[in-house]
């Protein structure tokens, strides 16, 4: 039996679920552990079932404790650092593919697994599972418009990347104004009649800094409806993403066979060996 831990926001949950799905498609016995959300409420908490209508197999507390070093108290946190349980499999090198995940048995997997190689063999199955539910009327109508024009999504993440010192140090100042201007210029030179659609947690900054003729600013999906921004991104013809798992999935779910996806060449500030951007996407400095 294998157990994959769920943690983080929606984009992270989707990577973890995608690994779970791949293991399941390969005939392996695998469960999900969502207990992290009992003590943490990142973004909107656990969202997979509400957003996609999924019914995955969940592990019990007993099953999680049998394989994983679950930090249920301070003493346990200290113990797992000094005497880690051999069946608890920590992700070895984030953003990079580790094939041994599929080879080992009886493990509890803790990590983010942000690499397409974990699940690209099962793209059609994952596209089916990541089919958005409960899309409201406004977004359903707007998605039809996006399909009727040469739509380009632009995702600008600021928020914690600007205001949280830890996040700023790791993720900040990568997708700066120069990055967006370069992507916009390349698309403008390549395609005609473009309609840019802006998604951001700082729309005011975008309005003040992005020099685009008549863009559409999507500012109506907030709170528990924030996931509908990802749905709309996936319905655009092309995508300019941020160094964010949220817009990564918006682009990956885009099923336009001629899509152009622009992504930052550098994903984090403290490493140069990150392999999160799939082949075929255009990497910009």
C-alpha positions in Angstrom: 0.0 0.0 0.0 1.1 3.6 -0.7 -0.3 6.8 0.8 0.2 10.2 -0.8 -0.1 13.2 1.5 -2.2 16.2 0.4 -1.1 19.6 1.5 -1.1 23.2 0.3 -3.4 25.1 -2.1 -5.4 23.8 -5.0 -2.5 23.7 -7.5 -0.4 21.7 -5.1 -3.3 19.3 -4.3 -3.6 18.7 -8.1 0.0 17.7 -8.4 -0.3 15.3 -5.5 -3.6 13.9 -6.8 -2.0 13.4 -10.3 0.7 11.2 -8.7 -2.0 9.3 -6.8 -3.9 8.8 -10.1 -0.8 7.6 -12.0 -0.1 5.0 -9.3 -3.7 3.9 -9.4 -3.7 3.6 -13.2 -0.6 1.4 -12.9 -2.6 -1.0 -10.7 -1.0 -0.1 -7.4 -2.9 0.1 -4.1 -2.8 3.8 -3.2 -4.7 6.1 -0.8 -4.7 9.9 -0.1 -4.1 11.5 3.3 -5.9 14.8 3.8 -5.3 15.1 7.5 -2.9 18.0 7.0 -6.0 20.2 6.6 -7.2 19.4 10.1 -4.5 21.8 11.4 -3.8 23.9 8.3 -6.1 26.1 6.1 -3.9 27.1 3.2 -5.8 29.3 0.7 -9.3 27.6 0.7 -8.3 24.4 2.4 -8.9 21.0 0.8 -10.6 21.6 -2.5 -10.3 18.6 -4.8 -13.7 17.1 -4.2 -15.6 20.4 -4.2 -13.9 21.7 -7.3 -13.8 18.6 -9.4 -16.4 16.3 -7.8 -13.8 13.6 -7.2 -14.2 10.7 -4.9 -10.7 9.4 -4.2 -9.8 6.7 -1.7 -8.7 8.2 1.6 -6.4 6.7 4.2 -7.4 6.3 7.8 -5.4 7.7 10.7 -4.3 4.2 11.6 -3.1 3.5 8.0 -1.2 6.9 7.9 0.5 6.2 11.2 1.5 2.7 10.1 3.6 4.1 7.2 4.2 7.8 7.9 6.0 9.9 10.4 3.0 12.1 11.1 4.0 15.0 13.4 1.1 14.7 15.8 2.9 16.5 18.6 6.3 18.2 19.3 7.9 15.0 20.6 7.0 13.2 17.4 8.4 16.1 15.3 11.7 15.7 17.1 11.6 11.9 16.8 11.1 11.9 13.1 14.1 14.1 12.5 16.4 12.0 14.6 14.9 8.5 13.9 12.9 8.8 10.7 10.6 5.9 9.8 12.0 4.1 6.8 8.5 3.8 5.2 8.1 7.6 5.2 9.3 8.8 1.8 10.2 12.5 1.6 10.5 14.0 -1.8 14.2 13.9 -2.6 14.5 16.8 -5.0 11.5 19.0 -5.5 10.4 19.9 -9.1 12.5 17.0 -10.5 11.3 13.5 -11.5 12.1 10.6 -9.2 11.2 7.2 -10.9 11.8 5.3 -7.7 8.4 6.6 -6.4 6.8 4.0 -8.7 9.2 1.2 -7.7 9.3 1.2 -3.9 6.5 -0.5 -1.9 4.6 0.3 1.3 5.5 4.0 1.6 3.9 7.2 2.8 4.8 10.0 0.3 5.3 13.5 1.5 6.1 16.2 -1.1 4.7 18.2 -4.0 5.7 16.1 -7.0 5.6 19.1 -9.4 6.9 17.5 -12.5 4.8 16.4 -15.5 6.7 13.1 -15.9 4.9 11.7 -12.9 1.6 11.7 -14.8 1.9 12.7 -18.4 1.4 9.1 -19.5 -2.2 9.4 -18.2 -3.0 12.8 -19.5 -6.5 11.9 -20.8 -7.5 10.3 -17.5 -6.3 13.3 -15.5 -8.0 15.7 -17.9 -11.2 13.8 -17.2 -10.7 13.9 -13.4 -9.9 17.6 -13.5 -13.2 18.6 -15.1 -14.5 21.6 -13.2 -17.8 21.4 -11.5 -20.3 24.1 -10.4 -19.1 26.7 -12.8 -21.4 29.7 -12.4 -23.4 31.2 -15.2 -21.2 34.3 -15.7 -18.0 32.2 -16.1 -19.8 29.6 -18.3 -20.8 32.5 -20.7 -17.5 34.1 -20.5 -15.7 30.8 -21.4 -17.8 30.8 -24.7 -16.4 34.3 -25.4 -12.9 33.2 -24.7 -13.3 30.4 -27.3 -14.6 32.8 -29.9 -11.6 35.2 -29.8 -7.8 34.8 -29.9 -7.7 34.9 -26.1 -4.5 35.0 -24.0 -4.5 34.5 -20.3 -2.0 36.4 -18.2 -1.6 35.4 -14.6 0.1 37.8 -12.3 0.7 36.6 -8.7 1.8 39.2 -6.2 0.2 38.8 -2.8 2.5 36.6 -0.7 5.2 36.9 -3.4 5.5 40.6 -2.5 4.3 40.8 1.2 5.6 37.6 2.7 9.4 37.8 3.3 9.9 34.0 3.0 7.8 33.8 -0.2 9.5 36.9 -1.6 12.9 35.4 -1.1 12.1 32.2 -2.9 9.5 33.2 -5.5 9.6 37.0 -5.7 10.9 39.3 -8.6 10.9 36.5 -11.1 7.8 37.2 -13.1 8.5 40.9 -13.2 7.1 43.5 -15.6 10.0 42.7 -18.0 8.9 39.1 -18.2 5.3 40.0 -19.0 6.2 42.6 -21.5 8.5 40.2 -23.4 5.8 37.5 -23.6 3.2 40.0 -24.7 5.6 41.4 -27.4 6.4 37.9 -28.7 2.7 36.9 -28.9 1.8 40.3 -30.6 4.5 39.8 -33.2 3.4 36.2 -33.9 -0.5 36.3 -33.8 -3.2 38.7 -34.8 -6.3 40.1 -33.1 -5.2 39.2 -29.6 -7.5 39.6 -26.6 -5.6 39.6 -23.3 -7.4 38.4 -20.2 -5.8 39.3 -16.9 -6.0 37.2 -13.7 -4.3 38.4 -10.6 -4.6 38.9 -6.8 -3.5 42.5 -7.5 -5.7 43.8 -10.3 -4.9 47.4 -9.4 -1.2 46.8 -10.0 -2.0 45.2 -13.3 -4.1 48.1 -14.4 -1.3 50.5 -13.6 1.6 48.6 -15.0 0.6 46.3 -17.9 0.6 48.3 -21.2 -2.1 46.4 -23.2 -4.9 47.8 -25.4 -8.3 47.0 -24.0 -7.6 44.0 -21.8 -10.2 42.2 -19.7 -9.5 42.1 -16.0 -11.1 39.1 -14.4 -11.9 40.4 -10.9 -15.1 38.6 -10.0 -13.9 35.2 -8.8 -13.0 35.5 -5.2 -13.0 33.5 -2.0 -14.3 29.9 -2.5 -14.9 30.7 -6.2 -11.3 31.5 -6.9 -10.8 28.2 -8.6 -13.0 29.4 -11.4 -10.1 31.6 -12.5 -8.2 28.4 -13.3 -11.2 27.2 -15.3 -11.2 30.3 -17.4 -7.4 30.2 -17.9 -7.8 26.7 -19.3 -10.4 28.0 -21.8 -8.1 30.7 -23.2 -6.3 29.9 -26.5 -2.8 30.7 -25.2 -1.3 31.3 -21.7 1.3 33.5 -20.0 1.8 32.0 -16.6 3.4 33.0 -13.4 5.8 30.9 -11.3 2.7 29.5 -9.6 1.2 26.0 -9.6 -2.2 27.6 -10.0 -1.6 29.0 -13.5 0.7 26.1 -14.4 -2.4 23.9 -14.2 -4.5 26.5 -16.0 -2.1 26.1 -18.9 -1.7 22.3 -18.7 -5.5 21.9 -18.8 -5.7 24.0 -21.9 -6.6 21.6 -24.7 -6.0 23.9 -27.7 -3.7 21.8 -29.9 -2.0 25.0 -31.2 -1.6 26.7 -27.8 1.5 28.8 -27.0 2.4 28.8 -23.3 5.0 31.2 -21.9 6.6 30.4 -18.6 9.5 31.8 -16.6 12.8 30.0 -17.2 13.6 30.5 -13.5 10.9 29.2 -11.1 12.6 29.9 -7.8 15.4 32.2 -6.7 17.5 29.7 -4.8 17.9 26.9 -7.4 18.8 26.6 -11.1 17.9 22.9 -11.6 14.1 23.1 -11.5 12.3 21.1 -14.2 8.7 22.0 -13.7 8.1 23.6 -17.1 7.0 20.9 -19.6 8.6 20.4 -23.0 6.9 22.5 -25.6 6.3 25.5 -23.4 8.3 28.6 -24.1 10.7 29.6 -21.3 11.5 33.2 -20.9 14.2 34.9 -18.7 
